[in-house]
Amino acid sequence: PPEERPVVYGSAVTRDAVDALGPPDLVNDVTSVLDVKLAAMRAHRSQTESMMEQIEGQLHVDPGLKDGLGALLRREQFWIVPIAG
């Protein structure tokens, strides 16, 4: 029955997620585990290698970007995924 179905949260992977979906239903601040998150991202090379190289290259050139970039990585956004049926 629909009332017994769990809530399913999804993470959008587009730059225009808020424009397309509206504000997220859940936002987690992962500041306290940011180093662990970055290590996990590095460990999944096939999915994140290009992105991590770009991020680390930008930080090497301009360490001041760490605050802005860190803000993006510290905030994980999720939207409730409607389940049909």
C-alpha positions in Angstrom: 0.0 0.0 0.0 1.2 3.5 -0.8 1.1 4.7 2.8 3.6 1.9 3.8 6.2 2.8 1.2 9.4 4.4 2.5 10.4 7.9 1.5 13.1 7.8 -1.2 15.6 10.6 -1.4 17.7 11.3 -4.6 20.7 13.4 -5.3 20.5 15.6 -8.4 23.7 15.6 -10.6 22.9 18.7 -12.7 24.0 22.3 -12.2 20.4 23.5 -12.6 18.9 21.1 -10.0 17.3 23.8 -7.9 15.8 25.5 -11.0 14.5 22.2 -12.3 13.3 20.6 -9.1 12.9 23.4 -6.6 14.6 23.7 -3.3 16.0 20.4 -1.9 13.8 18.5 0.7 16.8 17.7 2.8 20.2 19.3 3.2 23.0 17.7 5.2 26.1 19.6 6.5 29.0 17.1 6.3 31.7 19.5 7.4 32.7 17.2 10.3 33.4 14.4 7.9 34.6 16.3 4.8 38.1 14.7 4.8 36.4 11.3 4.8 34.1 12.3 2.0 37.0 13.5 -0.1 39.0 10.3 0.6 36.0 8.3 -0.5 35.6 10.4 -3.7 39.3 9.8 -4.5 38.9 6.1 -3.9 36.2 5.9 -6.6 38.6 6.9 -9.4 36.4 5.7 -12.3 33.6 8.0 -11.2 35.5 11.0 -9.8 39.1 11.1 -11.1 38.6 13.9 -13.6 36.6 16.0 -11.2 39.1 15.5 -8.4 42.0 16.4 -10.6 40.3 19.6 -11.6 39.4 20.5 -8.1 42.9 19.8 -6.7 44.5 21.7 -9.6 42.3 24.7 -9.0 43.1 24.6 -5.2 46.8 24.4 -6.0 46.7 27.5 -8.2 44.4 29.4 -5.8 44.1 28.1 -2.3 41.5 30.8 -1.6 39.0 28.7 -3.6 39.0 26.2 -0.8 36.4 28.1 1.2 33.9 28.4 -1.7 34.6 24.9 -3.0 34.5 23.6 0.5 31.1 25.1 1.0 29.7 23.2 -2.0 31.2 19.9 -0.8 30.1 20.4 2.8 26.4 20.7 1.7 24.7 17.6 0.4 21.2 18.2 -1.1 18.5 15.6 -1.6 15.0 15.6 -3.1 12.2 13.3 -2.4 11.6 11.0 -5.3 7.9 10.4 -6.0 7.1 6.7 -6.2 4.3 5.9 -8.6 1.8 3.1 -8.2 
